[in-house]
Amino acid sequence: GVQTCALPICGTLSFKADVAALGARLGANGRPSGEEARKVTDEFIAAHPKITPQQKQEVLLGLLNYYQPPKDNETVLKLMEDVKALDPSSPLGERAAAIRETVKGMIERAGKKAE
Protein backbone atom coordinates (compact mmCIF):
# COMPACT_ATOMS: atom_id res chain seq x y z
CA GLY A 1 0.00 0.00 0.00
CA VAL A 2 0.91 3.67 -0.06
CA GLN A 3 2.84 4.85 2.96
CA THR A 4 1.74 8.19 4.26
CA CYS A 5 4.10 10.34 6.20
CA ALA A 6 3.14 13.60 7.87
CA LEU A 7 6.67 14.86 8.48
CA PRO A 8 7.84 17.70 6.20
CA ILE A 9 11.04 15.76 5.41
CA CYS A 10 8.96 12.96 3.84
CA GLY A 11 7.48 15.39 1.37
CA THR A 12 10.98 16.60 0.59
CA LEU A 13 12.37 13.11 0.06
CA SER A 14 9.58 11.99 -2.23
CA PHE A 15 9.81 15.32 -4.05
CA LYS A 16 13.56 14.83 -4.63
CA ALA A 17 12.90 11.31 -5.92
CA ASP A 18 10.14 12.65 -8.16
CA VAL A 19 12.44 15.39 -9.49
CA ALA A 20 15.07 12.73 -10.25
CA ALA A 21 12.38 10.71 -12.03
CA LEU A 22 11.32 13.83 -13.94
CA GLY A 23 14.92 14.33 -15.08
CA ALA A 24 15.14 10.68 -16.14
CA ARG A 25 11.86 10.98 -17.99
CA LEU A 26 13.02 14.09 -19.82
CA GLY A 27 16.28 12.40 -20.78
CA ALA A 28 14.73 9.06 -21.76
CA ASN A 29 14.37 9.74 -25.49
CA GLY A 30 17.40 11.88 -26.09
CA ARG A 31 17.19 15.55 -25.27
CA PRO A 32 13.71 17.08 -25.51
CA SER A 33 13.15 20.56 -26.86
CA GLY A 34 12.68 23.33 -24.33
CA GLU A 35 8.97 23.41 -25.19
CA GLU A 36 8.53 19.68 -24.54
CA ALA A 37 10.50 19.92 -21.30
CA ARG A 38 8.39 22.87 -20.15
CA LYS A 39 5.16 20.98 -20.87
CA VAL A 40 6.31 17.94 -18.88
CA THR A 41 7.55 20.18 -16.06
CA ASP A 42 4.28 22.13 -15.89
CA GLU A 43 2.43 18.79 -15.66
CA PHE A 44 4.84 17.71 -12.92
CA ILE A 45 4.16 20.89 -10.92
CA ALA A 46 0.40 20.50 -11.41
CA ALA A 47 0.68 16.93 -10.08
CA HIS A 48 2.48 18.18 -6.93
CA PRO A 49 0.09 20.77 -5.49
CA LYS A 50 1.78 20.76 -2.07
CA ILE A 51 5.29 21.74 -3.17
CA THR A 52 6.68 25.05 -1.98
CA PRO A 53 7.38 28.05 -4.22
CA GLN A 54 11.11 27.30 -3.79
CA GLN A 55 10.61 23.71 -4.97
CA LYS A 56 8.73 25.02 -8.01
CA GLN A 57 11.64 27.39 -8.65
CA GLU A 58 14.08 24.48 -8.45
CA VAL A 59 12.10 22.43 -10.98
CA LEU A 60 11.66 25.38 -13.36
CA LEU A 61 15.35 26.31 -13.17
CA GLY A 62 16.13 22.74 -14.20
CA LEU A 63 14.58 23.60 -17.56
CA LEU A 64 17.59 25.76 -18.39
CA ASN A 65 19.34 22.52 -19.45
CA TYR A 66 16.91 22.16 -22.34
CA TYR A 67 16.98 25.63 -23.85
CA GLN A 68 19.51 26.61 -26.49
CA PRO A 69 20.81 30.15 -26.77
CA PRO A 70 20.36 32.26 -28.76
CA LYS A 71 17.12 30.88 -30.26
CA ASP A 72 15.46 30.30 -26.87
CA ASN A 73 16.59 33.55 -25.23
CA GLU A 74 13.11 35.09 -25.23
CA THR A 75 11.62 31.92 -23.75
CA VAL A 76 14.29 31.85 -21.04
CA LEU A 77 13.49 35.49 -20.18
CA LYS A 78 9.85 34.55 -19.62
CA LEU A 79 10.83 31.43 -17.65
CA MET A 80 13.09 33.46 -15.36
CA GLU A 81 10.25 35.96 -14.78
CA ASP A 82 8.01 33.02 -13.79
CA VAL A 83 10.69 31.64 -11.43
CA LYS A 84 11.35 35.03 -9.86
CA ALA A 85 7.63 35.74 -9.40
CA LEU A 86 7.19 32.60 -7.25
CA ASP A 87 9.50 34.01 -4.56
CA PRO A 88 11.63 37.03 -5.56
CA SER A 89 13.62 37.11 -2.32
CA SER A 90 14.65 33.44 -2.21
CA PRO A 91 18.17 32.53 -3.39
CA LEU A 92 16.66 30.88 -6.49
CA GLY A 93 14.49 33.94 -7.14
CA GLU A 94 17.59 36.12 -6.98
CA ARG A 95 19.46 33.69 -9.23
CA ALA A 96 16.60 33.80 -11.75
CA ALA A 97 16.73 37.61 -11.73
CA ALA A 98 20.49 37.51 -12.39
CA ILE A 99 20.09 34.97 -15.23
CA ARG A 100 17.35 37.16 -16.69
CA GLU A 101 19.67 40.18 -16.75
CA THR A 102 22.39 38.10 -18.45
CA VAL A 103 19.98 36.86 -21.11
CA LYS A 104 18.62 40.38 -21.65
CA GLY A 105 22.19 41.52 -22.30
CA MET A 106 22.67 38.67 -24.79
CA ILE A 107 19.48 39.65 -26.64
CA GLU A 108 20.51 43.32 -26.74
CA ARG A 109 23.98 42.46 -28.06
CA ALA A 110 22.49 40.11 -30.68
CA GLY A 111 20.12 42.89 -31.75
CA LYS A 112 23.03 45.30 -32.17
CA LYS A 113 24.92 42.75 -34.28
CA ALA A 114 21.87 42.19 -36.48
CA GLU A 115 21.53 45.89 -37.33
SULNORUR-V656629 format. One line per field, one symbol per residue. phi: phi as a letter, one per 40 degrees, with the letter a starting at -180 (. if undefined). A space follows every 10 residues. Layout:
# SULNORUR-V656629
phi = ???
This chain:
# SULNORUR-V656629
phi = .ccbaccdcc cccccccccc ccdcccccbg cccdcccccc cccccccbcc ccdccccdcc cccdcbcbcc ccdcccdcdc ccccccadcc dccccccccd cccdcccccc ccccc
